[in-house]
Amino acid sequence: MTTVVPTVAAGSFLTLHYRLAGPDGADVVNTFNDKPATLSIGRGELSPALEARLMGLAEGTHTTIELPAGEAFGPHNPEMVQRVGIALMHELGDKDETWRAGDVVRFPTPDGQGSFAGVIREVAADGQSFVFDFNHPLAGQPCTFEVKLIGVL
């Protein structure tokens, strides 16, 4: 009797450890030292490029995948770099908050049901506005995706 090892397909439910690192090798996400992650393929929990790289992998697989610049999270889009005034920042958050370059700030979606994040790239000299980058931090960059598939349903 042969045992069939499940493989990743559209709609699969996965239990896995994974590590996503940028071009400098620094971890963006790493679950290997914590509880494994669970996700469903096709629900947008990972980028489509990362999901595509998982397709066909067998339960128990431990592999590292190198993705070229822009494949995992698309190219860096200059239109997603926007100036935001301090009045809007105060309207959406704490009026006593102070922000610095490098801070990650969450904004509500227009429908109020979710949120999105941006990184402050620049603070105006007068402190009255900020340049935000709303691209994924790895947009336009190569990255490393290490995965260990614990379970595939």
C-alpha positions in Angstrom: 0.0 0.0 0.0 1.5 3.4 -1.0 1.0 6.5 1.0 0.0 9.6 -0.9 1.7 12.7 0.4 -0.5 15.7 0.0 0.7 18.6 -2.2 -0.2 22.2 -2.3 -3.0 23.1 -4.7 -5.5 25.9 -5.2 -7.7 26.0 -2.0 -5.2 24.0 0.1 -5.1 24.8 3.8 -1.5 25.0 5.0 0.3 24.8 8.3 3.9 26.0 7.8 6.9 27.8 9.1 8.2 30.5 6.8 10.8 33.2 6.7 10.7 36.2 4.3 13.9 38.2 4.1 15.0 41.2 2.0 18.1 41.6 -0.1 20.2 42.4 3.0 19.2 39.0 4.5 17.3 40.7 7.4 14.0 38.9 8.3 10.8 40.7 7.5 8.7 37.8 8.8 10.0 34.6 10.5 7.8 32.0 12.2 10.5 29.4 12.7 11.1 30.3 16.4 7.4 30.7 17.2 4.1 28.9 16.4 3.6 27.9 12.8 1.4 29.9 10.5 -1.8 28.7 9.0 -3.2 30.0 5.7 -5.4 29.1 2.8 -4.0 29.2 -0.8 -6.0 31.6 -3.0 -7.3 33.9 -0.2 -4.7 36.6 -0.6 -2.9 35.8 2.7 0.4 35.6 0.7 1.4 37.5 -2.4 0.3 35.6 -5.6 4.0 35.1 -6.5 4.7 33.4 -3.2 1.6 31.3 -3.5 2.6 30.2 -7.0 6.0 29.1 -5.7 4.2 26.9 -3.1 2.0 25.1 -5.7 2.9 21.4 -6.1 5.2 21.3 -3.1 4.7 18.2 -0.9 3.9 18.1 2.8 7.2 17.9 4.7 9.1 20.0 2.1 11.7 22.4 3.5 13.1 24.7 0.8 14.4 28.1 0.2 13.3 30.1 -2.8 15.1 33.2 -4.2 12.8 35.6 -5.9 14.2 38.2 -8.3 13.6 42.0 -7.8 9.9 42.8 -8.0 8.5 39.3 -8.4 7.2 38.8 -4.9 5.6 42.2 -4.3 5.7 43.9 -7.7 7.8 46.9 -8.7 8.2 50.0 -6.5 5.4 52.3 -7.6 6.3 56.0 -7.3 2.6 56.9 -7.3 2.3 55.2 -3.9 4.7 57.8 -2.4 2.5 60.6 -1.1 2.7 63.7 1.0 0.3 63.8 3.9 -0.4 66.9 6.0 -0.2 66.9 9.8 -3.9 68.0 10.0 -4.9 64.7 8.5 -2.5 62.8 10.8 -4.1 64.5 13.8 -7.6 63.9 12.5 -6.9 60.1 12.1 -4.8 59.6 15.3 -3.6 61.1 18.5 -3.3 64.9 18.4 -0.3 64.6 20.8 1.6 62.0 18.7 4.9 62.8 17.2 6.3 61.1 14.1 9.8 60.5 12.7 11.3 59.2 9.5 11.1 55.4 9.5 7.9 55.2 11.5 5.2 52.9 10.2 1.8 54.5 10.5 -1.6 52.6 10.0 -4.4 54.4 8.2 -8.0 53.3 8.0 -9.4 52.3 4.7 -12.1 54.7 3.3 -14.9 52.2 4.3 -13.5 52.0 7.8 -13.4 48.2 7.7 -9.7 47.7 7.4 -6.4 49.5 7.4 -3.2 50.0 5.5 0.3 51.0 6.5 2.8 53.5 5.2 6.4 54.3 6.1 7.4 57.9 6.8 10.3 58.6 4.4 10.6 62.3 5.1 9.4 64.9 7.6 9.0 68.5 6.2 11.4 71.0 7.8 8.4 72.8 9.3 6.9 69.6 10.6 3.6 70.2 8.8 3.7 67.3 6.4 5.3 63.9 5.8 6.3 61.9 2.7 4.8 58.4 3.1 5.7 55.3 1.0 2.7 53.0 0.8 4.5 50.4 -1.2 5.2 47.0 0.4 8.7 47.3 2.0 10.0 44.7 -0.4 8.4 46.1 -3.6 11.0 46.2 -6.4 13.5 44.2 -4.4 14.8 40.6 -4.5 13.8 38.5 -1.5 14.3 35.1 0.0 11.4 32.9 1.0 12.2 29.9 3.2 9.3 27.5 3.9 8.7 24.3 5.8 5.4 22.7 5.0 4.2 21.0 8.1 0.7 20.1 6.9 -1.3 20.3 3.7 -5.1 19.8 3.7 
